[in-house]
């Protein structure tokens, strides 16, 4: 989709910009993804910010923090409200084939999960 292409291009372009400054140990990030691509905000996250010290095999080891499903988040609440129906019915969103051209509201649509997380 255009969203996927824009997102991947933005991450790569941003990663190249981070590397060009001589920085290492950073992960490329892009925020504000529910807005049009020209309003996205690029950033760099230090990998150490994602690390947590855990005691494993008798030693403290740096590991990436676990990211659990947010049970109070909007995406899970939607699943919770519909799971009984979805278990027995064919119920899914099918917007049609991917469109790369045309109105932005059709061609540049973001993911349903992002929309739910942002309350849109």
C-alpha positions in Angstrom: 0.0 0.0 0.0 1.0 3.6 -0.2 1.1 3.8 3.6 3.5 0.8 3.7 5.7 2.3 1.0 5.8 5.8 2.6 6.5 4.3 6.0 9.3 2.0 4.9 10.9 4.8 2.7 10.7 7.2 5.7 12.3 4.8 8.1 15.1 4.1 5.6 15.7 7.8 4.7 15.7 8.6 8.4 18.1 5.8 9.2 20.5 7.1 6.5 20.3 10.6 8.0 21.1 9.2 11.5 24.1 7.2 10.1 25.4 10.3 8.1 25.8 12.1 11.4 28.0 9.4 12.7 25.5 8.1 15.3 25.4 4.4 16.1 23.2 2.5 18.5 20.0 4.3 17.4 16.8 3.0 15.8 15.0 5.0 13.2 11.5 6.0 14.2 8.6 7.8 12.6 5.6 9.2 14.6 2.3 10.8 13.8 1.4 8.0 11.4 -2.3 8.8 11.3 -1.6 12.1 9.7 -0.6 12.5 6.0 3.0 11.5 5.3 4.2 15.1 4.9 3.3 15.6 8.6 5.1 12.6 10.0 7.8 13.2 12.6 11.1 11.4 12.2 13.3 10.6 15.2 16.0 8.4 16.6 15.6 6.2 19.6 18.7 5.0 21.5 18.7 1.2 21.6 19.6 1.4 25.3 16.2 3.0 25.9 14.6 -0.3 24.9 16.9 -2.4 27.1 16.1 -3.8 30.5 18.5 -5.7 32.8 17.3 -9.2 33.7 18.9 -11.9 35.8 19.5 -14.9 33.5 21.6 -17.9 34.2 23.1 -16.3 37.2 24.1 -13.0 35.5 22.5 -9.7 34.7 22.0 -9.4 31.0 20.7 -6.5 28.9 17.5 -7.6 27.1 14.8 -5.8 25.1 11.8 -5.0 27.3 8.8 -7.2 26.8 5.9 -5.4 25.1 2.7 -7.0 26.2 -0.7 -6.4 24.6 -2.3 -3.4 26.2 -5.5 -4.9 27.6 -7.0 -1.4 28.2 -6.1 -0.1 24.7 -8.7 0.6 22.0 -7.6 -2.2 19.6 -8.0 -4.9 22.3 -11.3 -3.3 23.4 -12.6 -3.6 19.9 -11.6 -7.3 19.8 -13.1 -7.9 23.2 -16.4 -6.3 22.1 -16.6 -8.4 18.9 -14.7 -11.6 19.6 -17.9 -13.8 20.1 -19.3 -12.6 16.8 -16.0 -12.9 14.9 -15.5 -16.5 16.2 -18.6 -17.7 14.2 -19.0 -15.2 11.4 -17.0 -14.1 8.5 -16.6 -10.5 9.5 -13.6 -8.5 8.2 -12.8 -5.2 6.7 -12.2 -5.5 2.9 -11.8 -2.1 1.3 -11.1 -3.6 -2.1 -7.9 -3.9 -4.0 -5.0 -1.7 -3.0 -5.1 1.6 -4.8 -1.9 3.5 -5.4 -3.5 6.4 -7.2 -6.6 8.4 -6.6 -8.0 10.3 -3.7 -5.8 10.4 -0.7 -8.5 9.0 1.6 -8.5 5.8 -0.5 -4.9 5.6 -1.7 -3.1 6.6 1.5 -5.2 5.0 4.1 -3.5 4.0 7.4 -4.0 0.8 9.4 -7.2 0.2 11.5 -5.0 -0.5 14.5 -3.3 3.0 14.3 -6.7 4.6 13.9 -8.1 2.9 16.9 -5.0 3.8 19.0 -5.4 7.5 18.0 -9.2 7.4 18.6 -10.0 8.3 15.0 
